[in-house]
Amino acid sequence: MNLFAEVLAWFADPQHWQGSSGVPARLAEHLRYTALALVLAAVIAIPLGAVIGHTGRGSFLLVGIANGLRALPELGLLILLVLLTGIGLLPLTVTLLILGVPPLLAGTYAGVRNADPAVVDAARGVGMREREVLLKVELPIALPLIIGGLRTATLQVIATAAIGAYISLGGLGRFLIDGLALNDYPRMVAGAVLIAALALVVEGLLAGLQRLIVSPGLRTAPMRTGSRRPTPVVAGGTA
């Protein structure tokens, strides 16, 4: 029997869809790790990126933070945190949080920083305070780039959450680690397929959400080339 047929047989086996080690349970664990890290990343990155983008202060610090976090090796960081704090959910959450912050931080900053200066000046002209300009004008305009950063962060976190199995946690990565330990290649391939399928499904859902909540005018508007404020470049993309 070739590997393709063995993988199909693995998916067809009812035992792999039942109990605490079945696909539904591992999927729920994987989503829990992902959601926890993304929520914490959004709480940190979106306000920070919005404030820096609005005031223009600390942009070089933002670039340094984003570049530094992107350069960290996730597995090495996870092992270091395990050595410092012990095996548990905390080291994995911190690792995934650090992975999720840079895309959200860069997307929020770029979106706010590139808001049309004429619109921003008009908001100030009608008496809006700086906080109102940020919350009611700049952030809605920045929404496409914020969601774009969220989509990037989500895909990266979903893919990387598999390393949780390396420190005896659950998630879809269990199929990879356990399969490797047992030389069970169909299980390993099945785990990889499940992670990839989950990433594609979540990406599709976020793309649909973006179309629902982002104004068509903001979706189709071209990127302005004459911004009132320059946007620094972050390694791997524009901040």
C-alpha positions as CSV (number, residue, x, y, z in Angstrom):
1,M,0.0,0.0,0.0
2,N,1.5,3.4,-1.0
3,L,1.6,6.3,1.4
4,F,-1.3,8.1,-0.2
5,A,-3.6,5.1,0.4
6,E,-2.3,4.7,3.9
7,V,-3.1,8.4,4.7
8,L,-6.6,7.9,3.3
9,A,-7.0,4.8,5.5
10,W,-5.8,6.7,8.5
11,F,-8.5,9.4,8.0
12,A,-11.1,6.7,7.4
13,D,-10.4,4.9,10.7
14,P,-13.1,5.9,13.2
15,Q,-10.7,5.5,16.1
16,H,-8.8,8.6,15.0
17,W,-11.9,10.7,15.4
18,Q,-12.8,9.7,18.9
19,G,-11.6,10.3,22.4
20,S,-9.1,12.8,23.9
21,S,-6.5,12.0,21.3
22,G,-8.9,12.1,18.3
23,V,-8.9,14.7,15.6
24,P,-11.8,16.8,17.0
25,A,-10.1,17.1,20.4
26,R,-6.7,17.9,19.0
27,L,-8.3,20.5,16.7
28,A,-10.0,22.2,19.7
29,E,-6.7,22.3,21.6
30,H,-4.9,23.8,18.5
31,L,-7.6,26.5,18.1
32,R,-7.4,27.3,21.8
33,Y,-3.7,27.8,21.7
34,T,-4.0,29.9,18.6
35,A,-6.9,32.1,19.9
36,L,-5.3,32.8,23.2
37,A,-2.0,34.0,21.6
38,L,-3.8,36.1,19.0
39,V,-6.0,37.8,21.5
40,L,-3.0,38.7,23.6
41,A,-1.1,39.8,20.6
42,A,-4.0,42.1,19.4
43,V,-4.3,43.6,22.9
44,I,-0.6,44.6,22.8
45,A,0.0,45.3,19.2
46,I,-3.0,47.2,18.0
47,P,-3.1,50.0,20.7
48,L,0.7,50.3,20.4
49,G,0.7,50.5,16.7
50,A,-2.2,52.9,16.6
51,V,-0.6,55.3,19.1
52,I,2.8,55.3,17.4
53,G,1.2,55.7,14.0
54,H,-1.0,58.6,15.2
55,T,1.8,60.5,17.0
56,G,4.7,59.6,14.9
57,R,6.8,59.1,18.0
58,G,8.7,55.9,18.6
59,S,8.6,54.7,15.0
60,F,12.2,53.6,15.1
61,L,11.5,51.7,18.3
62,L,8.6,50.0,16.6
63,V,10.8,49.0,13.6
64,G,13.4,47.6,16.0
65,I,10.9,45.7,18.0
66,A,9.2,44.2,14.9
67,N,12.5,43.2,13.3
68,G,13.8,41.7,16.5
69,L,10.7,39.6,17.2
70,R,10.7,38.4,13.6
71,A,14.2,37.2,14.0
72,L,13.7,35.0,17.0
73,P,13.7,31.2,16.4
74,E,10.4,29.9,17.7
75,L,11.5,26.5,18.8
76,G,14.7,27.8,20.5
77,L,12.6,30.4,22.3
78,L,10.1,27.8,23.4
79,I,12.8,25.6,24.8
80,L,14.4,28.5,26.6
81,L,11.0,29.5,28.2
82,V,10.4,25.9,29.2
83,L,13.8,25.9,31.0
84,L,12.9,29.1,32.8
85,T,9.2,28.5,33.6
86,G,8.7,24.7,33.3
87,I,6.5,22.7,30.9
88,G,3.0,24.2,30.5
89,L,0.8,26.4,28.5
90,L,2.7,29.6,29.4
91,P,5.9,29.1,27.4
92,L,3.9,28.1,24.3
93,T,1.6,31.1,24.7
94,V,4.5,33.5,25.0
95,T,6.2,32.0,22.0
96,L,3.1,32.3,19.8
97,L,2.4,35.8,21.2
98,I,5.8,37.0,20.1
99,L,5.2,35.5,16.7
100,G,1.8,37.2,16.3
101,V,2.8,40.7,17.5
102,P,4.9,41.9,14.5
103,P,2.3,41.5,11.7
104,L,-0.4,43.2,13.8
105,L,1.9,45.9,15.0
106,A,3.1,46.7,11.5
107,G,-0.3,46.5,9.9
108,T,-1.9,48.9,12.5
109,Y,1.0,51.3,12.3
110,A,1.0,51.4,8.5
111,G,-2.7,51.8,8.3
112,V,-2.9,54.7,10.8
113,R,0.2,56.4,9.4
114,N,-1.0,56.3,5.8
115,A,-4.5,57.8,6.6
116,D,-5.3,60.5,4.1
117,P,-4.0,63.8,5.6
118,A,-6.9,65.7,4.1
119,V,-9.4,63.6,5.9
120,V,-7.5,63.8,9.2
121,D,-7.1,67.6,8.9
122,A,-10.9,67.9,8.2
123,A,-11.6,65.9,11.3
124,R,-9.5,68.2,13.3
125,G,-11.1,71.2,11.6
126,V,-14.6,70.2,12.8
127,G,-13.3,70.1,16.4
128,M,-12.4,66.5,17.0
129,R,-9.9,65.8,19.7
130,E,-6.8,63.7,18.9
131,R,-8.3,60.7,20.5
132,E,-11.4,61.0,18.5
133,V,-9.4,61.5,15.3
134,L,-7.6,58.3,16.0
135,L,-10.6,56.2,17.0
136,K,-13.2,57.6,14.6
137,V,-11.1,58.5,11.5
138,E,-7.7,56.9,11.4
139,L,-8.5,53.4,12.8
140,P,-11.5,52.8,10.5
141,I,-9.3,53.9,7.5
142,A,-6.6,51.5,8.8
143,L,-9.0,48.6,9.1
144,P,-8.0,46.8,5.9
145,L,-4.3,46.7,6.9
146,I,-5.1,45.8,10.5
147,I,-7.1,42.8,9.3
148,G,-4.3,42.0,6.8
149,G,-1.9,41.9,9.7
150,L,-4.3,39.7,11.6
151,R,-4.6,37.3,8.7
152,T,-0.8,37.0,8.5
153,A,-0.4,36.6,12.2
154,T,-3.2,33.9,12.3
155,L,-1.6,31.8,9.6
156,Q,1.8,32.0,11.3
157,V,0.5,31.1,14.7
158,I,-1.6,28.2,13.4
159,A,1.4,26.7,11.7
160,T,3.7,27.3,14.7
161,A,1.3,26.1,17.4
162,A,2.3,22.5,16.3
163,I,5.5,22.9,18.3
164,G,3.4,22.7,21.5
165,A,3.5,18.9,21.0
166,Y,7.3,19.1,21.5
167,I,6.8,20.0,25.1
168,S,4.0,17.5,25.7
169,L,1.1,19.7,25.0
170,G,-1.8,18.8,22.7
171,G,-2.9,20.2,19.4
172,L,-2.6,18.9,15.9
173,G,1.2,18.8,16.3
174,R,0.7,15.7,18.4
175,F,0.1,13.7,15.2
176,L,3.5,15.0,13.9
177,I,5.5,14.3,17.1
178,D,3.9,11.0,17.9
179,G,4.1,9.8,14.3
180,L,7.8,10.7,14.2
181,A,8.4,8.8,17.5
182,L,6.6,5.7,16.2
183,N,7.8,6.0,12.6
184,D,4.2,6.2,11.7
185,Y,4.4,8.3,8.4
186,P,0.7,8.2,7.6
187,R,0.0,9.8,11.0
188,M,2.6,12.5,10.3
189,V,1.3,13.3,6.9
190,A,-2.3,13.4,8.2
191,G,-1.2,15.9,10.9
192,A,0.5,18.1,8.3
193,V,-2.6,17.9,6.1
194,L,-4.9,18.9,9.1
195,I,-2.7,21.9,10.0
196,A,-2.6,23.1,6.4
197,A,-6.4,22.6,6.0
198,L,-7.1,24.5,9.2
199,A,-4.9,27.4,8.0
200,L,-6.7,27.5,4.7
201,V,-10.2,27.4,6.3
202,V,-9.3,30.1,8.9
203,E,-7.8,32.3,6.1
204,G,-11.0,31.9,4.1
205,L,-13.1,32.9,7.1
206,L,-11.0,36.0,7.8
207,A,-11.1,37.0,4.2
208,G,-14.9,36.8,4.3
209,L,-14.9,38.8,7.5
210,Q,-12.8,41.4,5.9
211,R,-15.2,41.8,3.0
212,L,-18.1,42.1,5.4
213,I,-16.7,44.7,7.8
214,V,-14.4,46.8,5.5
215,S,-16.1,49.4,3.4
216,P,-15.9,48.6,-0.4
217,G,-14.3,52.0,-0.9
218,L,-11.4,51.1,1.4
219,R,-11.0,47.7,-0.1
220,T,-10.6,49.0,-3.6
221,A,-8.8,52.3,-2.9
222,P,-5.2,52.2,-4.2
223,M,-2.3,52.8,-1.9
224,R,-1.4,56.4,-1.8
225,T,2.1,57.3,-2.9
226,G,2.2,60.7,-1.4
227,S,1.6,60.1,2.3
228,R,2.0,63.0,4.7
229,R,4.3,60.8,6.8
230,P,6.9,58.3,5.7
231,T,6.4,54.7,6.6
232,P,9.5,52.8,7.8
233,V,10.3,49.4,6.2
234,V,10.3,46.4,8.5
235,A,12.1,43.2,7.4
236,G,9.7,41.0,5.6
237,G,7.3,43.8,4.6
238,T,6.3,47.3,5.1
239,A,5.6,48.3,8.7
